[in-house]
Amino acid sequence: MLAYKDDFKYWLTKVTKEEQEELLAVENNDEQLKRRFAIPLEFGTAGMRGIIALGTGCLNRYTVRRATQGVANFIKQSGENAVKRGVVISYDTRNFSYEFALETAAVLAYNGIKVYLYNDTHPVPMCSFAIRHLNAFVGIMITASHNPKEYNGYKVYGQDGAQMSPEDTAVVVDYINSISDYFSVESVQINAERSKIMAMNGEVLQENIVVIGKNVEDAYFNELSKLSLSPDAVKEVASKIKIVYTPLHGSGYKPVTTILKQMNIPCNVVEEQKDPDGNFPTVAVPNPEQPDALKMGINLAKQLRSSIVIGTDPDADRMGVAIKDNNGEFILLNGNQIGAMMLNYILMRRKDMGILPENGAVVKTIVTTNLADMIAKSYGVTVYNVLTGFKFIGEKIKEWESNGKHTFLFGYEESFGYLSGTHSRDKDAVVSAMLFAEMACYYESKNIKLYDVLQDLFKKFGYFTEVSKSIAFGGVDGMSEMKAVMDKLRSRPINNIAGNPVLKFMDFSKSESKNIDGSIEKIDLPKTNVLKFMLSDDEWCCVRPSGTEPKLKIYVSVKGDTQELAKTKNQDVLGFMEMLVNN
């Protein structure tokens, strides 16, 4: 008997009668059994994420309980102070997010660990903020971010409010893997309806569980309001620009509309996408990176004669934007463009106001456009490049708060994640929506279109064009196939990409960079399975595997004298990289 079939039979004896029915429905489907039981759901650097279903390879209350017991063991081995400081738990609007949050709280409480549970759906940045505000030791966010509706996930944060460090994660993973029986995890009973929990405000739900009070929300919004840079412009023109906002059925609705109201920036919400709904009925995928996700927002903007649409994903850590071009047509900005515009606005306004610090610094990931570097340097601001994952941006904030070397001004990654301020240590679509809306007001007060702002940046620094593409590897062997592709790319000599000489080959798994003249330089970043090819001072392409699913991602960033030339070059480089990956 194969091991995955043994696991299937064991689960049948342990789950509830209703759950048995779900398993029995796939008993004779070998592919389904393999997907559910052949490979356990991996707890990676950002936690775990998977399809909601029964089985060791999926996300369900048993895999959530097991992961939580691993976190609990990590906390207990960290000492009594860690146990008392406890854990913040937040959750978004996805299916079973609330239920998984309660399962998490119940396991931690059984272990005698203090729990701070949000009374309703709250986004990633408010989870990150609450960790430090409440002096908690760990944070847990139940979300699968912008994945399709079939998914949910479990993200773990450290005491600094950033996603847990690789070192601590490794300890947690060891504790999780030591639990062979998923049904051995104990938990307390939480006897309260959801409506009762939603009505609670700082009250005790169970001996070790406290429901987070409104005072924490108020403190969060107070920190965001301090980041405003153009209140006079808002006062002058806010009523004219008619901003359209969509939360895409996610957790962003209340916080985004709350902060915009506090800033006196009116917005028009897409009514059909306002209410929480884990099935995301109006979009194929609740991802503001996708043009279709903002389609209803754009339609509303056309009716209202608005020129700006803002959308946030289910856990409100990512923000997408559509603006009108000079032909009056809406275009969806990519994450590099949104970040570059916000960066330029923040640095420009700080300089105008005389509050741009001499030791100011910006942090971005190694797959984010070099346009950011050029903008920052034009203001005399230092730029740091870190590995993919916002936790590495959070680490820089923590480092500089400790040594005073730099003042953090802005951080972003190309995948629609941005952070202004240090209230959160993860990307924050709430403050991003606030600042983008304020930026729109500022330029409106100067009679300047947002589209022209972007074009002026291109004219000054070059027409940067970026594209990324994911290549999926299916089946149970997907992860190993993806690894083989990376090994092949690493070993074969690639001196030219689509007619562009490779000036530098960067292998982050070795922390090593090989120049065109054969000289070797060290990369001062943690080792990771990423390859980057430098084509010129500002152009590059990069290949990296996903940390949570069998997908290989290709990134390309080039520039040209015109947008047309840059786009053509971009497609040539992308096509060449796809050929390398597929052959």
C-alpha positions as CSV (number, residue, x, y, z in Angstrom):
1,M,0.0,0.0,0.0
2,L,1.4,3.4,-0.9
3,A,2.0,5.8,1.9
4,Y,-0.5,8.5,0.7
5,K,-3.2,5.9,0.6
6,D,-2.4,4.8,4.1
7,D,-2.7,8.5,5.2
8,F,-6.0,8.7,3.4
9,K,-7.4,5.7,5.3
10,Y,-6.1,7.0,8.6
11,W,-7.8,10.4,8.1
12,L,-11.0,8.6,7.3
13,T,-11.0,7.2,10.8
14,K,-10.4,10.5,12.5
15,V,-12.4,13.2,10.8
16,T,-16.1,14.1,11.3
17,K,-18.9,12.3,9.5
18,E,-19.4,15.3,7.2
19,E,-15.6,15.4,6.5
20,Q,-15.7,11.7,5.7
21,E,-18.1,12.4,2.9
22,E,-15.7,14.8,1.3
23,L,-12.9,12.3,1.5
24,L,-15.0,9.3,0.3
25,A,-16.0,11.4,-2.8
26,V,-12.3,11.2,-4.0
27,E,-11.5,7.7,-2.8
28,N,-11.2,6.3,-6.3
29,N,-9.5,9.4,-7.8
30,D,-5.8,8.6,-7.5
31,E,-4.7,12.0,-8.8
32,Q,-6.9,13.7,-6.1
33,L,-5.5,11.4,-3.4
34,K,-1.9,12.2,-4.4
35,R,-2.7,16.0,-4.4
36,R,-4.2,15.7,-1.0
37,F,-1.9,13.3,0.7
38,A,1.3,12.6,-1.3
39,I,3.2,15.7,-0.3
40,P,2.5,17.5,3.0
41,L,1.7,21.2,2.7
42,E,5.0,23.0,3.1
43,F,5.6,25.6,5.8
44,G,8.0,28.0,4.0
45,T,9.5,31.4,4.6
46,A,6.1,33.2,4.6
47,G,4.1,30.4,6.3
48,M,1.9,28.1,4.2
49,R,-0.7,28.5,1.5
50,G,-2.8,25.9,-0.2
51,I,-6.2,24.8,-1.6
52,I,-8.9,24.5,1.1
53,A,-9.6,20.8,1.3
54,L,-9.0,17.8,3.6
55,G,-5.6,16.2,3.4
56,T,-2.0,16.7,4.6
57,G,-1.2,18.6,1.4
58,C,-4.1,21.1,1.7
59,L,-5.2,23.8,4.1
60,N,-7.8,22.7,6.6
61,R,-8.4,22.9,10.3
62,Y,-6.1,20.0,11.0
63,T,-3.1,21.4,9.1
64,V,-3.8,24.7,10.7
65,R,-3.8,23.2,14.2
66,R,-0.6,21.3,13.5
67,A,1.1,24.5,12.3
68,T,-0.2,26.4,15.3
69,Q,1.2,23.8,17.7
70,G,4.6,24.2,16.0
71,V,4.3,28.0,16.6
72,A,3.2,27.4,20.2
73,N,6.2,25.2,20.9
74,F,8.5,27.9,19.4
75,I,7.0,30.5,21.7
76,K,7.2,28.3,24.8
77,Q,10.9,27.5,24.2
78,S,11.5,31.2,23.9
79,G,10.6,31.7,27.6
80,E,7.8,32.7,29.9
81,N,8.0,36.3,28.8
82,A,7.2,35.2,25.2
83,V,4.3,33.2,26.4
84,K,2.9,36.2,28.3
85,R,3.4,38.6,25.4
86,G,1.5,36.3,23.2
87,V,0.2,36.3,19.7
88,V,-1.9,38.7,17.5
89,I,-4.3,36.9,15.2
90,S,-5.9,38.6,12.2
91,Y,-7.8,37.3,9.2
92,D,-9.3,38.5,6.0
93,T,-12.5,37.8,4.1
94,R,-11.6,34.5,2.5
95,N,-13.6,31.4,3.0
96,F,-12.7,29.8,6.4
97,S,-10.4,32.7,7.4
98,Y,-12.5,33.3,10.5
99,E,-12.8,29.6,11.3
100,F,-9.0,29.1,10.9
101,A,-8.3,32.1,13.1
102,L,-10.5,30.6,15.8
103,E,-8.7,27.2,15.5
104,T,-5.4,29.0,15.8
105,A,-6.5,30.9,18.9
106,A,-7.9,27.8,20.5
107,V,-4.6,25.8,20.1
108,L,-2.5,28.7,21.4
109,A,-4.9,29.2,24.4
110,Y,-4.7,25.5,25.2
111,N,-0.9,26.0,25.4
112,G,-1.3,28.8,27.9
113,I,-0.2,31.5,25.4
114,K,-1.9,34.9,25.5
115,V,-3.9,35.6,22.4
116,Y,-5.0,39.0,20.9
117,L,-7.8,38.2,18.4
118,Y,-9.3,40.8,16.1
119,N,-13.1,40.9,16.4
120,D,-13.6,41.1,12.6
121,T,-11.6,40.9,9.4
122,H,-8.5,43.2,9.4
123,P,-5.8,43.5,6.8
124,V,-2.1,42.5,6.9
125,P,-0.8,46.0,7.8
126,M,-3.1,46.2,10.9
127,C,-1.9,42.8,12.0
128,S,1.7,44.0,11.7
129,F,0.9,47.2,13.5
130,A,-0.9,45.5,16.4
131,I,2.1,43.1,17.1
132,R,4.3,46.0,18.0
133,H,1.6,48.2,19.5
134,L,0.5,45.4,21.9
135,N,4.1,44.2,22.4
136,A,3.2,40.7,21.2
137,F,5.8,38.1,20.5
138,V,4.3,36.6,17.3
139,G,1.6,37.5,14.8
140,I,-0.5,35.2,12.6
141,M,-2.5,36.4,9.6
142,I,-5.0,34.0,8.0
143,T,-4.9,34.9,4.3
144,A,-3.9,33.7,0.8
145,S,-3.5,37.3,-0.3
146,H,-4.5,37.6,-4.0
147,N,-4.8,33.9,-4.8
148,P,-7.9,32.4,-6.4
149,K,-10.9,31.7,-4.1
150,E,-10.0,28.0,-3.6
151,Y,-7.0,29.0,-1.6
152,N,-6.2,30.2,1.9
153,G,-3.1,30.6,3.9
154,Y,-1.3,31.1,7.2
155,K,1.4,33.8,7.6
156,V,3.6,34.1,10.6
157,Y,5.2,37.4,11.9
158,G,8.0,38.0,14.4
159,Q,7.9,40.4,17.3
160,D,9.2,43.3,15.1
161,G,6.0,43.1,13.0
162,A,7.8,41.7,9.9
163,Q,7.3,38.3,8.5
164,M,9.2,35.8,10.7
165,S,12.9,35.5,10.0
166,P,14.3,32.5,8.1
167,E,16.1,31.5,11.2
168,D,13.1,31.5,13.5
169,T,11.0,29.9,10.7
170,A,13.4,27.0,10.5
171,V,12.8,26.4,14.3
172,V,9.1,26.5,13.8
173,V,9.2,24.1,10.9
174,D,11.2,21.6,13.0
175,Y,8.6,21.7,15.7
176,I,5.8,21.3,13.1
177,N,7.5,18.4,11.4
178,S,7.9,16.6,14.7
179,I,4.1,16.3,14.9
180,S,3.4,13.2,12.9
181,D,-0.2,12.8,14.0
182,Y,-2.3,15.8,12.8
183,F,-5.1,14.7,15.2
184,S,-3.0,14.8,18.3
185,V,-3.1,18.6,18.7
186,E,-5.3,19.8,21.6
187,S,-7.3,23.0,21.8
188,V,-9.8,24.8,24.0
189,Q,-13.4,25.2,23.3
190,I,-14.5,28.8,22.2
191,N,-18.2,29.1,23.0
192,A,-19.2,32.3,21.2
193,E,-21.1,33.1,18.1
194,R,-19.3,35.3,15.5
195,S,-21.7,38.1,16.0
196,K,-20.9,38.2,19.7
197,I,-17.1,38.3,19.0
198,M,-17.7,41.1,16.5
199,A,-19.4,43.2,19.2
200,M,-16.6,42.8,21.6
201,N,-14.2,45.7,22.3
202,G,-11.1,44.8,24.3
203,E,-13.0,42.1,26.3
204,V,-11.9,38.7,27.4
205,L,-13.3,35.9,25.2
206,Q,-11.6,33.0,27.0
207,E,-9.1,32.8,29.8
208,N,-6.1,33.3,27.5
209,I,-7.9,35.1,24.6
210,V,-8.6,38.9,24.5
211,V,-10.5,40.5,21.7
212,I,-8.5,43.5,20.3
213,G,-10.2,46.8,21.1
214,K,-11.0,49.8,18.9
215,N,-8.2,51.7,20.5
216,V,-5.7,49.7,18.5
217,E,-7.5,50.7,15.2
218,D,-7.5,54.3,16.3
219,A,-3.8,54.2,17.0
220,Y,-3.1,52.7,13.6
221,F,-5.1,55.5,11.8
222,N,-3.4,58.1,13.9
223,E,0.0,56.9,12.6
224,L,-1.2,57.0,9.0
225,S,-2.5,60.5,9.3
226,K,1.0,61.6,10.3
227,L,2.3,60.6,6.9
228,S,0.1,63.1,5.0
229,L,2.2,65.5,2.9
230,S,-0.2,67.8,1.1
231,P,-3.2,68.6,3.3
232,D,-3.6,72.0,1.7
233,A,-3.9,70.5,-1.7
234,V,-6.5,68.0,-0.4
235,K,-8.5,70.8,1.0
236,E,-8.4,72.7,-2.2
237,V,-9.3,70.1,-4.8
238,A,-10.4,66.8,-3.2
239,S,-14.0,67.2,-4.2
240,K,-13.1,67.6,-7.8
241,I,-11.2,64.3,-8.6
242,K,-13.9,61.7,-7.7
243,I,-11.7,58.8,-6.7
244,V,-13.2,55.4,-7.3
245,Y,-12.2,52.6,-4.9
246,T,-12.8,48.9,-4.8
247,P,-11.9,46.5,-2.0
248,L,-12.6,43.5,-4.3
249,H,-14.7,41.9,-1.6
250,G,-11.7,42.0,0.8
251,S,-10.7,43.5,4.1
252,G,-9.7,46.9,2.8
253,Y,-13.1,48.4,2.6
254,K,-13.4,49.7,6.2
255,P,-9.8,50.8,6.8
256,V,-9.3,52.5,3.3
257,T,-12.6,54.4,3.5
258,T,-11.9,55.3,7.1
259,I,-8.5,56.9,6.4
260,L,-9.7,58.7,3.3
261,K,-12.6,60.1,5.3
262,Q,-10.2,61.2,8.0
263,M,-8.1,62.9,5.3
264,N,-11.2,64.5,3.9
265,I,-10.7,62.8,0.6
266,P,-14.1,61.6,-0.7
267,C,-14.2,58.3,-2.6
268,N,-16.8,56.4,-4.6
269,V,-16.9,52.7,-3.7
270,V,-17.8,50.1,-6.2
271,E,-21.0,48.9,-4.5
272,E,-21.0,45.4,-6.0
273,Q,-17.5,44.7,-4.6
274,K,-17.9,46.4,-1.2
275,D,-19.2,43.5,0.9
276,P,-16.9,40.7,2.2
277,D,-17.2,37.5,0.1
278,G,-14.7,34.7,0.0
279,N,-16.0,33.5,-3.3
280,F,-15.1,36.9,-5.0
281,P,-18.1,36.6,-7.3
282,T,-17.4,39.6,-9.5
283,V,-13.8,38.8,-10.4
284,A,-12.0,35.7,-11.8
285,V,-9.1,36.4,-9.4
286,P,-9.1,39.1,-6.6
287,N,-5.8,40.5,-7.7
288,P,-5.5,44.2,-8.5
289,E,-2.5,43.4,-10.7
290,Q,-5.0,41.9,-13.2
291,P,-6.9,44.3,-15.6
292,D,-10.2,42.5,-15.1
293,A,-10.1,43.0,-11.4
294,L,-10.5,46.8,-11.8
295,K,-13.0,46.5,-14.6
296,M,-16.0,47.4,-12.5
297,G,-14.1,50.3,-10.9
298,I,-13.2,51.6,-14.3
299,N,-16.8,51.4,-15.5
300,L,-17.9,53.4,-12.4
301,A,-15.1,55.9,-13.0
302,K,-16.3,56.5,-16.6
303,Q,-19.9,57.1,-15.3
304,L,-18.6,59.6,-12.7
305,R,-16.0,61.1,-15.1
306,S,-13.3,60.2,-12.7
307,S,-9.7,59.7,-13.8
308,I,-8.4,57.4,-11.0
309,V,-9.4,53.9,-9.8
310,I,-7.8,52.3,-6.7
311,G,-8.2,48.7,-5.8
312,T,-6.9,46.5,-3.0
313,D,-6.6,42.7,-2.7
314,P,-8.4,40.6,0.0
315,D,-5.8,41.2,2.8
316,A,-5.2,44.8,1.7
317,D,-1.5,44.6,1.4
318,R,-1.4,45.1,-2.3
319,M,-2.8,48.1,-4.2
320,G,-3.5,48.4,-7.9
321,V,-4.3,51.7,-9.8
322,A,-5.8,52.6,-13.1
323,I,-5.5,56.2,-14.5
324,K,-6.4,57.9,-17.7
325,D,-3.9,58.5,-20.5
326,N,-3.8,61.5,-22.7
327,N,-6.4,59.9,-25.0
328,G,-8.9,59.6,-22.1
329,E,-8.5,55.8,-22.0
330,F,-7.9,54.0,-18.7
331,I,-4.6,52.2,-18.3
332,L,-3.6,49.9,-15.5
333,L,-0.3,50.9,-14.0
334,N,2.2,48.2,-13.1
335,G,3.7,47.9,-9.6
336,N,7.0,49.4,-10.7
337,Q,5.2,52.5,-12.1
338,I,2.9,53.0,-9.1
339,G,5.9,52.7,-6.7
340,A,8.1,55.1,-8.8
341,M,5.3,57.7,-8.8
342,M,4.8,57.4,-5.1
343,L,8.5,57.5,-4.3
344,N,9.0,60.6,-6.4
345,Y,6.0,62.3,-4.7
346,I,7.2,61.5,-1.2
347,L,10.7,62.6,-1.8
348,M,9.7,65.7,-3.7
349,R,7.2,66.8,-1.0
350,R,9.6,66.1,1.8
351,K,12.2,68.2,0.0
352,D,9.7,71.0,-0.5
353,M,8.8,70.9,3.1
354,G,12.3,70.8,4.3
355,I,11.9,67.4,6.0
356,L,14.0,65.2,3.7
357,P,16.6,63.7,6.1
358,E,20.2,63.6,5.1
359,N,20.4,60.0,6.0
360,G,17.2,59.0,4.2
361,A,17.0,55.6,2.5
362,V,14.7,53.7,0.2
363,V,14.5,49.9,0.1
364,K,13.3,47.8,-2.9
365,T,13.6,44.2,-4.0
366,I,16.1,42.9,-6.5
367,V,13.3,42.3,-9.0
368,T,12.0,45.9,-8.8
369,T,12.8,48.5,-11.5
370,N,16.1,50.5,-11.4
371,L,13.9,53.6,-12.2
372,A,13.5,53.8,-8.4
373,D,17.2,53.9,-7.9
374,M,17.5,56.8,-10.3
375,I,14.7,58.8,-8.7
376,A,16.0,58.3,-5.2
377,K,19.6,59.2,-6.2
378,S,18.3,62.4,-7.8
379,Y,17.2,63.5,-4.4
380,G,20.4,62.4,-2.7
381,V,18.7,59.4,-1.1
382,T,20.4,56.1,-0.6
383,V,18.9,52.9,-2.2
384,Y,19.1,49.4,-0.8
385,N,18.2,46.3,-2.8
386,V,17.0,43.3,-0.8
387,L,15.8,39.8,-1.6
388,T,12.2,39.3,-2.8
389,G,9.8,39.3,0.2
390,F,8.7,42.3,2.2
391,K,10.2,40.8,5.3
392,F,13.6,41.9,4.1
393,I,12.4,45.5,3.8
394,G,11.0,45.1,7.3
395,E,14.5,43.9,8.5
396,K,16.1,47.1,7.2
397,I,13.7,49.2,9.1
398,K,14.5,47.3,12.3
399,E,18.2,47.5,11.6
400,W,18.2,51.3,11.1
401,E,16.0,51.9,14.1
402,S,18.7,50.1,16.1
403,N,21.8,51.7,14.7
404,G,20.5,55.0,13.4
405,K,22.4,54.6,10.1
406,H,19.4,55.6,7.9
407,T,15.9,57.0,8.1
408,F,13.5,54.7,6.3
409,L,11.4,56.7,3.8
410,F,9.8,54.2,1.4
411,G,9.9,50.6,0.5
412,Y,8.3,48.7,-2.4
413,E,8.3,45.6,-4.6
414,E,7.1,45.3,-8.1
415,S,4.3,43.0,-7.1
416,F,2.1,45.9,-6.0
417,G,3.4,46.2,-2.4
418,Y,4.4,49.5,-0.9
419,L,5.1,51.0,2.5
420,S,5.5,54.6,3.7
421,G,6.2,55.0,7.4
422,T,7.3,52.4,9.9
423,H,4.0,51.7,11.6
424,S,3.8,48.4,9.7
425,R,6.6,46.1,8.7
426,D,4.8,44.6,5.8
427,K,3.3,46.2,2.7
428,D,0.3,48.4,3.4
429,A,-2.3,49.1,0.8
430,V,-4.2,51.3,3.3
431,V,-1.5,53.9,3.6
432,S,-0.7,53.4,-0.1
433,A,-4.3,54.2,-1.1
434,M,-4.2,57.3,1.2
435,L,-1.0,58.6,-0.3
436,F,-1.9,57.9,-3.9
437,A,-5.2,59.7,-3.4
438,E,-3.4,62.6,-1.8
439,M,-0.9,62.6,-4.6
440,A,-3.7,62.8,-7.1
441,C,-5.0,65.9,-5.2
442,Y,-1.6,67.5,-5.1
443,Y,-1.1,67.3,-8.9
444,E,-4.7,68.3,-9.5
445,S,-4.0,71.4,-7.5
446,K,-1.1,72.1,-9.9
447,N,-3.3,71.2,-12.9
448,I,-1.0,68.3,-13.8
449,K,-2.4,64.9,-14.9
450,L,-1.1,61.8,-13.2
451,Y,-0.3,60.3,-16.6
452,D,1.9,63.2,-17.4
453,V,3.7,62.8,-14.1
454,L,4.7,59.3,-15.1
455,Q,5.7,60.3,-18.6
456,D,7.9,63.1,-17.2
457,L,9.7,60.5,-15.1
458,F,10.3,58.4,-18.2
459,K,11.6,61.5,-20.2
460,K,14.0,62.4,-17.4
461,F,15.3,58.9,-16.6
462,G,14.5,56.7,-19.6
463,Y,11.5,54.7,-20.7
464,F,11.6,51.8,-18.3
465,T,9.5,48.8,-19.2
466,E,9.0,45.8,-17.1
467,V,7.2,42.5,-17.5
468,S,7.0,39.3,-15.5
469,K,5.7,35.9,-16.4
470,S,5.1,32.7,-14.4
471,I,5.7,29.3,-15.8
472,A,3.8,26.5,-13.9
473,F,5.1,23.0,-13.3
474,G,2.2,20.6,-12.8
475,G,1.7,17.4,-10.9
476,V,3.4,16.1,-7.8
477,D,6.8,16.3,-9.4
478,G,6.4,20.0,-10.2
479,M,8.8,21.3,-7.5
480,S,11.6,18.9,-8.5
481,E,11.1,19.7,-12.2
482,M,11.4,23.4,-11.4
483,K,14.6,22.8,-9.4
484,A,16.1,21.0,-12.4
485,V,15.4,24.0,-14.6
486,M,17.1,26.3,-12.2
487,D,20.1,24.0,-12.0
488,K,20.4,23.9,-15.8
489,L,20.3,27.7,-16.1
490,R,22.9,27.9,-13.4
491,S,25.3,25.5,-15.0
492,R,25.1,26.5,-18.7
493,P,27.1,29.6,-20.0
494,I,24.8,32.4,-21.0
495,N,26.8,35.2,-22.4
496,N,24.1,36.9,-24.6
497,I,20.4,37.4,-24.2
498,A,18.4,38.4,-27.3
499,G,21.4,40.3,-28.7
500,N,22.3,41.9,-25.3
501,P,25.6,40.9,-23.8
502,V,25.4,39.6,-20.2
503,L,27.7,42.0,-18.3
504,K,27.2,40.3,-15.0
505,F,25.8,36.9,-13.9
506,M,24.5,36.9,-10.3
507,D,23.9,33.6,-8.6
508,F,22.3,34.4,-5.3
509,S,22.4,30.7,-4.2
510,K,26.2,31.2,-4.0
511,S,26.1,34.9,-3.0
512,E,28.4,35.3,-6.0
513,S,28.5,37.6,-9.0
514,K,30.6,36.9,-12.1
515,N,31.5,39.9,-14.3
516,I,32.1,39.8,-18.0
517,D,35.9,39.9,-17.5
518,G,35.7,36.8,-15.3
519,S,36.2,38.5,-12.0
520,I,34.1,37.4,-9.1
521,E,32.3,39.6,-6.5
522,K,30.5,38.7,-3.4
523,I,26.7,39.5,-3.1
524,D,26.0,40.9,0.4
525,L,22.6,39.2,0.8
526,P,21.4,35.9,2.2
527,K,21.7,32.9,-0.1
528,T,18.6,32.1,-2.1
529,N,17.7,30.3,-5.3
530,V,17.7,33.3,-7.7
531,L,19.6,34.0,-10.9
532,K,19.9,37.5,-12.3
533,F,21.5,38.6,-15.6
534,M,22.7,42.2,-15.8
535,L,22.4,43.4,-19.4
536,S,23.5,47.0,-18.8
537,D,23.7,49.4,-15.9
538,D,19.9,49.7,-15.6
539,E,18.7,46.6,-17.5
540,W,18.4,43.1,-16.3
541,C,16.4,39.8,-16.3
542,C,15.9,37.5,-13.4
543,V,14.6,34.0,-12.8
544,R,13.4,32.7,-9.4
545,P,11.1,29.8,-8.2
546,S,8.1,30.5,-6.1
547,G,8.6,29.6,-2.4
548,T,5.1,28.2,-2.0
549,E,4.0,26.6,-5.3
550,P,5.6,25.0,-8.4
551,K,6.0,28.1,-10.5
552,L,9.1,29.7,-12.0
553,K,8.9,33.4,-12.4
554,I,10.8,35.4,-15.1
555,Y,11.3,39.1,-14.6
556,V,12.6,41.5,-17.3
557,S,13.4,45.2,-16.9
558,V,14.7,47.2,-19.8
559,K,14.6,50.8,-21.0
560,G,14.8,52.7,-24.3
561,D,14.8,56.1,-25.9
562,T,11.0,55.7,-26.5
563,Q,8.3,53.5,-25.0
564,E,7.9,51.6,-28.3
565,L,11.6,50.7,-28.4
566,A,11.6,49.6,-24.8
567,K,8.5,47.4,-25.2
568,T,10.0,45.7,-28.3
569,K,13.3,45.1,-26.4
570,N,11.3,43.8,-23.4
571,Q,9.4,41.2,-25.4
572,D,12.6,40.0,-27.2
573,V,14.4,39.5,-23.8
574,L,11.3,37.8,-22.3
575,G,10.9,35.5,-25.3
576,F,14.6,34.5,-25.1
577,M,14.3,33.7,-21.4
578,E,11.2,31.6,-21.9
579,M,13.1,29.6,-24.6
580,L,16.0,29.0,-22.1
581,V,13.6,27.8,-19.4
582,N,11.6,25.5,-21.8
583,N,14.6,23.9,-23.5
